[in-house]
């Protein structure tokens, strides 16, 4: 593996986007309402340099490794989870976009979007061992540990490819919608969900019989998906609707649309299952959504064009790949509930007698004193225009 630069460890609490300074310098008489400062919602732990165009990310907690697909440098970047330093790179196919782990067989599967292949990597050696041809433009991959199968959403074929993790053979393709991409596997109910980017739908697949069961209508341009076992829900980001779709896994139905930031393309779940993260590519932020009230709690600034998510079950750190800045942001989420809107604090002069002043009357050009202005109610227009 090649060597990469060291991570930049920050360790500084970052303020809420747009939040006022802690001690604002307020000129006399200029503001009647002063917003109170908000508490920090997160801590930026590190910014880790990786390859070009990082997209997907997965964590191997047992080996304490993070793997990041770097689409424009056609490689995986390997990061040490304890030191938060990049260890090196693994060459894969053309434009890798997503990655999944098979811990039992010590294998890793990488989608090569432009190569129309899946690169299989030995976790012990870190070396590619085989490539598997799949339908065009594979963009998302997931592993089914119950049956030992790998599912891959293939946009060009509008299908889900099924690969045997033992033999590394393509077993079959299952019809999905136009632009098949983001994919998840629900082990408890033996279901596969595939987001169809160009059809604005999700295809539900029976994993035992490997056949489509239903098609769900969702938001515009659906991308990545994730599962939160704590709420028995699947979450899907809709990049052109600026929303997150929540699917009830028991009923298999869409139950909610949650408004988030602009252009969400990535989604993740906190280690404790209490928060959902949406990576807003168009504004460089993460929307934090409560998993039980399903309200947006806060937005956290990260790098440019955030994409994939991975959460370390040991530390709880959230790893966000930033495709535009070629970094991975490491975030400690400090939220335990919604961030309350800033309560305005009245200026000391509010409710006090109006101070003496004089202003020219623009109609007559004569100087008018405060009493005259207040009696004629001109003062209301003055403050309104201010």
Secondary structure, DSSP 8 states (H G I E B T S, - for coil): -------EEEEEE---TT---TT----TTS-SEEE------EEEEEEEE-STTEEEEEEETTTTEEEEEETTTTEEEEEETTTTEEEEEEE-SSSEEEEEEETTTTEEEEEETTTTEEEEEETTTTEEEEEEE-SS-EEEEEEETTTTEEEEEETTTTEEEEEETTT--EEEEEE--TTEEEEEEETTTTEEEEEETTTTEEEEEETTTTEEEEEEE-SSSEEEEEEETTTTEEEEEETTTTEEEEEETTTTEEEEEEE-STTEEEEEE-TTSSEEEEEETTTTEEEEEETTT--EEEEEE-SSSEEEEEE-TTT--EEEEETTTTEEEEEEE--SS------EEE-TTTTS-----EEE-TTT--EEEHHHHHHTTHHHHHHHH-
